[in-house]
Amino acid sequence: MAAENYQNTNVCQVYQEKRTYSVQEVADMLQISKSRAYALCKQAQFKTVKIGKYVRISKTSFDNWLDSAE
């Protein structure tokens, strides 16, 4: 149990230090499918940037969007 809490704490710290999220990270945080997370990106719910074939989501805009949805 202590090891699991330590690991969860480390994961949370990594997410807090990042400036962007991947689509998979957003899907994991929201507990939705990756395709649904891509659909949210296409709806311009938050700021995204495409780098080659990868989509990155602004942490600030995503966090603000999530906070306003509550």
C-alpha angles and dihedrals in degrees: 000000000000091000091051092051090048091052093047090050091052092050091051091049091052091052091048093053096048124095094203139031128214119234089251091054091052090048090051094048093049093039092233133124121277090242090055089050089053089050090055089051091052090051088060092235088151138003116286136179126201116219108186105305093341127094118209124191123215107248092212095050092043093049091048091049091049092047092050091050093061 
